[in-house]
Amino acid sequence: EEVVSPMSAAKKLIDLSDEDLGQLMGLVRGSDSVELKLTVPDEHHRSTVAALGMDPLEAQIRQVFFFDTPDLALNQQGIVVRARRVQGRGDDSVVKLRPVVPDELPDRLRRSPGMVVEVDAMPGGWVCSGSLKGTLGTTDVMRVARGGRAIRKLFSKAQRAFYAEHAPEGLALDDLAILGPIFVLKLNFRPEGFGRKLVAEMWLYPDGSRILELSTKCAPADMLTTAVDSRLFLRDRGVDVSGEQHTKTRTALEYFSQHIPAAAPA
C-alpha cells in the first residue's frame, strides 16, 4: 500500500521524475475516480472533530471483516478480501487487487457493473486498485462470522473468479481465517466553507487504538484542484496534515493476524 499524494500534490509533483509523473497521470486517467485520504494524528482527533463541526451522532455504524491466512498471504500479494455489515443497509463484500494498471485489466472485467478502479492518494504516496464489489442481505455476514455459512457464499461467481485468478494457487476462499470485526463509525458531511463532501471514518481497534481518516472523492480530471482546495481548507481549520500516515486495512490485518483464536481440539 505504498501510497506522492495529491493532498500535498502541488509540492510533491514538482519533485517527481518525468517517468513517475507519467505513471501517476496514466493511472489517474485510466481510473474511475480518485480518493484523497489523510489520517489525523491521535493527539489531534478531538480538535479535528471540533474544527470541522462533526457530529458523532450522525455517524453510521459499520462492522468490517477481513479474510486472509494467519501469515497474511493474500495481503502480501496485494489482495484484500472483505465483507461489511452496515447499519440500516444490506451487507456487502469486495475482492480488491492492488496495485493495478487500469489499461491492463481485461475488458470483460473493466465493464463489469461491480468493478471500480480507483487511485487512493495520501501524503507520501498513491496506489491504484481494482475492486469487484457485491451486495448481500442483512444477515449474510453475521451467519458466516458465527460459523453457520461458508465464506465463499459471501461472494458472487464473478468475485470468486477474480479471487481465483490472483490468489495463491490452492488457497480457496473457505480456507481463509476470519479477521475481525473492526468497529467503524462513518460520517458523510459538508463542513461549512467547503464546497465538497468530506468523509470521516473512525476505526476502533480491540486494543484501544484508533485511526481517524478524512477523505474526499473526485473525478480524475479534478484531482489537482481538489487536492489543493482540500489541503488549504484543512490547513485553515487547523487540521494537522503533516503527521505520519496509517492505513486502516493493514493495521487491522496485522492486529487480527496475531489474535486468531486457536482451533478447538478435534
C-alpha positions as CSV (number, residue, x, y, z in Angstrom):
1,E,0.0,0.0,0.0
2,E,2.8,2.3,-0.7
3,V,0.9,5.3,-1.5
4,V,3.2,11.1,-3.7
5,S,-0.1,12.4,-2.7
6,P,-2.4,14.9,-4.2
7,M,-3.1,16.2,-0.6
8,S,0.3,17.8,-1.0
9,A,0.4,17.4,-4.7
10,A,1.5,20.9,-5.7
11,K,4.8,20.4,-4.0
12,K,5.3,16.7,-4.5
13,L,4.6,16.7,-8.2
14,I,7.5,19.1,-8.8
15,D,9.8,16.6,-7.2
16,L,8.7,13.7,-9.3
17,S,10.8,12.3,-12.2
18,D,9.2,12.5,-15.7
19,E,8.8,8.7,-15.5
20,D,7.0,8.8,-12.2
21,L,4.8,11.7,-13.2
22,G,3.8,9.9,-16.4
23,Q,3.0,6.8,-14.5
24,L,0.8,8.7,-12.0
25,M,-1.1,10.6,-14.6
26,G,-1.6,7.4,-16.7
27,L,-3.2,5.7,-13.6
28,V,-5.4,8.7,-12.9
29,R,-6.6,9.0,-16.5
30,G,-7.5,5.3,-16.6
31,S,-9.3,5.2,-13.3
32,D,-13.0,5.8,-12.5
33,S,-12.3,8.1,-9.5
34,V,-9.6,9.4,-7.2
35,E,-9.9,9.3,-3.4
36,L,-7.8,11.7,-1.4
37,K,-7.1,10.4,2.1
38,L,-5.5,11.8,5.3
39,T,-5.1,10.2,8.7
40,V,-5.1,12.5,11.6
41,P,-2.6,12.0,14.5
42,D,-4.1,10.7,17.7
43,E,-3.5,13.8,19.7
44,H,-5.4,15.9,17.2
45,H,-8.6,13.8,17.0
46,R,-10.7,15.9,19.3
47,S,-9.6,19.2,17.9
48,T,-10.2,18.0,14.3
49,V,-13.8,16.9,15.2
50,A,-14.4,20.3,16.7
51,A,-12.7,22.3,13.9
52,L,-14.8,20.6,11.2
53,G,-18.0,20.6,13.1
54,M,-18.5,16.9,13.0
55,D,-21.5,15.4,14.9
56,P,-20.7,11.8,16.0
57,L,-24.4,11.1,16.5
58,E,-24.9,11.4,12.7
59,A,-22.3,8.7,12.0
60,Q,-23.2,5.3,10.5
61,I,-22.1,2.2,12.4
62,R,-20.3,-0.5,10.5
63,Q,-18.6,-3.8,11.2
64,V,-15.7,-4.8,8.8
65,F,-14.5,-8.4,8.5
66,F,-11.4,-9.3,6.5
67,F,-10.4,-12.8,5.3
68,D,-6.8,-13.9,4.9
69,T,-4.4,-16.5,6.2
70,P,-2.7,-16.2,9.6
71,D,0.5,-15.1,7.8
72,L,-1.4,-12.7,5.5
73,A,-0.6,-14.5,2.3
74,L,-3.3,-12.5,0.4
75,N,-2.1,-9.2,1.7
76,Q,1.4,-10.0,0.6
77,Q,0.2,-10.4,-3.0
78,G,-1.9,-7.2,-2.9
79,I,-5.3,-9.0,-2.4
80,V,-7.9,-7.8,0.0
81,V,-11.0,-9.9,0.7
82,R,-13.5,-8.1,2.9
83,A,-17.2,-8.1,4.0
84,R,-19.1,-5.4,5.9
85,R,-22.2,-5.1,7.9
86,V,-23.7,-1.6,7.5
87,Q,-26.3,-0.1,9.8
88,G,-29.6,0.5,8.0
89,R,-28.4,-1.2,4.8
90,G,-27.7,-4.6,3.4
91,D,-24.3,-6.2,3.8
92,D,-21.6,-6.1,1.1
93,S,-18.4,-7.8,0.0
94,V,-15.4,-6.9,-2.0
95,V,-12.4,-8.6,-3.6
96,K,-9.7,-5.9,-4.2
97,L,-6.4,-6.1,-6.1
98,R,-3.6,-3.5,-5.8
99,P,-1.7,-2.2,-7.4
100,V,-3.3,-2.5,-10.8
101,V,-2.8,-0.7,-14.1
102,P,-6.2,0.3,-15.5
103,D,-5.3,-0.2,-19.1
104,E,-4.1,-3.7,-18.4
105,L,-7.3,-5.0,-16.9
106,P,-9.3,-7.3,-19.2
107,D,-12.2,-5.6,-21.0
108,R,-14.8,-8.0,-19.6
109,L,-13.7,-7.2,-16.0
110,R,-13.4,-3.5,-16.7
111,R,-17.0,-3.4,-17.9
112,S,-18.4,-5.5,-15.0
113,P,-21.0,-3.5,-13.1
114,G,-19.3,-4.2,-9.8
115,M,-15.8,-3.2,-10.8
116,V,-14.4,0.1,-9.6
117,V,-10.9,1.2,-10.5
118,E,-9.7,4.0,-8.1
119,V,-6.5,5.8,-7.2
120,D,-6.1,6.2,-3.5
121,A,-3.7,9.0,-2.6
122,M,-2.4,10.1,0.8
123,P,0.6,12.1,2.0
124,G,3.6,10.0,1.0
125,G,2.3,8.1,-2.0
126,W,-0.5,6.6,-4.1
127,V,-1.9,3.3,-5.2
128,C,-4.4,2.3,-7.9
129,S,-6.7,-0.6,-7.0
130,G,-9.4,-2.6,-8.8
131,S,-12.3,-3.6,-6.6
132,L,-15.1,-6.1,-7.5
133,K,-18.0,-5.4,-5.2
134,G,-21.1,-7.4,-4.4
135,T,-24.3,-6.8,-2.4
136,L,-25.7,-9.1,0.2
137,G,-28.6,-9.5,2.6
138,T,-28.7,-8.0,6.1
139,T,-27.8,-11.3,7.9
140,D,-25.3,-12.9,5.5
141,V,-22.1,-11.7,7.0
142,M,-23.1,-12.4,10.6
143,R,-24.0,-16.0,9.6
144,V,-20.6,-16.5,8.2
145,A,-18.9,-14.8,11.2
146,R,-20.8,-17.2,13.5
147,G,-19.7,-20.3,11.5
148,G,-23.1,-21.1,10.1
149,R,-22.2,-20.5,6.5
150,A,-19.2,-20.9,4.2
151,I,-17.1,-17.8,3.4
152,R,-17.4,-18.3,-0.3
153,K,-21.2,-17.7,0.0
154,L,-20.4,-14.0,0.6
155,F,-19.0,-13.7,-2.9
156,S,-20.6,-13.8,-6.4
157,K,-19.4,-16.0,-9.2
158,A,-17.6,-13.1,-10.7
159,Q,-15.9,-12.3,-7.4
160,R,-14.8,-15.9,-6.9
161,A,-13.3,-16.0,-10.4
162,F,-11.5,-12.7,-9.8
163,Y,-10.1,-14.1,-6.5
164,A,-9.1,-17.4,-8.0
165,E,-7.2,-15.6,-10.8
166,H,-5.0,-13.7,-8.4
167,A,-4.8,-15.7,-5.1
168,P,-2.0,-18.1,-4.3
169,E,-2.6,-21.5,-6.0
170,G,-4.6,-23.9,-3.9
171,L,-5.8,-21.2,-1.4
172,A,-9.6,-21.3,-1.6
173,L,-11.9,-18.7,0.0
174,D,-13.1,-21.3,2.5
175,D,-9.5,-21.9,3.6
176,L,-9.2,-18.3,4.9
177,A,-9.4,-17.2,8.5
178,I,-11.9,-14.6,9.6
179,L,-10.0,-11.5,10.8
180,G,-12.2,-9.1,12.7
181,P,-14.5,-7.5,13.1
182,I,-13.4,-3.9,13.2
183,F,-16.0,-1.4,14.6
184,V,-16.2,1.6,12.4
185,L,-18.0,5.0,12.6
186,K,-18.5,6.6,9.2
187,L,-19.7,10.2,8.8
188,N,-20.6,11.9,5.5
189,F,-20.7,15.7,5.9
190,R,-20.1,19.1,4.3
191,P,-18.1,21.3,6.5
192,E,-19.0,25.0,6.5
193,G,-16.9,26.9,4.0
194,F,-16.0,23.8,2.0
195,G,-17.8,23.1,-1.3
196,R,-17.3,19.3,-1.3
197,K,-18.4,16.3,0.8
198,L,-15.9,15.0,3.3
199,V,-16.0,11.5,4.8
200,A,-14.7,10.9,8.3
201,E,-14.1,7.3,9.4
202,M,-13.1,6.3,12.9
203,W,-11.7,2.8,13.1
204,L,-11.8,1.4,16.6
205,Y,-9.4,-1.5,17.2
206,P,-9.8,-4.0,20.0
207,D,-6.6,-2.9,21.7
208,G,-8.0,0.6,22.2
209,S,-6.1,2.2,19.3
210,R,-7.9,4.3,16.8
211,I,-7.5,5.7,13.3
212,L,-9.3,8.8,12.2
213,E,-9.3,9.2,8.4
214,L,-10.6,12.1,6.4
215,S,-11.2,11.6,2.7
216,T,-12.9,13.1,-0.4
217,K,-13.6,11.7,-3.8
218,C,-13.3,13.4,-7.2
219,A,-13.2,12.8,-10.9
220,P,-9.8,12.0,-12.3
221,A,-9.7,15.3,-14.2
222,D,-10.3,17.2,-10.9
223,M,-7.5,15.6,-8.9
224,L,-5.1,18.5,-8.6
225,T,-7.7,21.2,-8.0
226,T,-9.5,19.1,-5.4
227,A,-6.1,18.2,-3.7
228,V,-5.1,21.8,-3.4
229,D,-8.5,23.0,-2.2
230,S,-8.7,20.3,0.4
231,R,-5.2,20.9,1.7
232,L,-5.8,24.6,2.0
233,F,-9.2,24.2,3.7
234,L,-7.9,21.7,6.3
235,R,-4.8,23.9,7.0
236,D,-7.0,26.9,7.5
237,R,-9.1,24.9,10.0
238,G,-6.0,23.9,12.0
239,V,-6.1,20.3,10.9
240,D,-2.6,18.7,11.0
241,V,-1.8,17.4,7.5
242,S,1.8,16.6,8.2
243,G,1.5,13.6,10.6
244,E,2.6,10.0,10.0
245,Q,0.0,8.2,7.8
246,H,-1.5,4.9,8.8
247,T,-3.5,2.5,6.5
248,K,-6.7,1.2,8.1
249,T,-6.7,-2.2,6.3
250,R,-3.0,-3.0,7.0
251,T,-3.4,-2.0,10.7
252,A,-6.4,-4.3,11.0
253,L,-4.8,-7.3,9.3
254,E,-1.7,-7.1,11.3
255,Y,-3.6,-6.9,14.6
256,F,-6.0,-9.7,13.9
257,S,-3.4,-12.0,12.3
258,Q,-1.8,-12.0,15.8
259,H,-5.0,-12.7,17.6
260,I,-6.6,-15.5,15.6
261,P,-8.4,-17.8,18.1
262,A,-6.9,-21.2,18.4
263,A,-8.8,-24.0,16.8
264,A,-10.8,-26.3,19.1
265,P,-9.3,-29.8,19.6
266,A,-10.6,-32.4,17.2
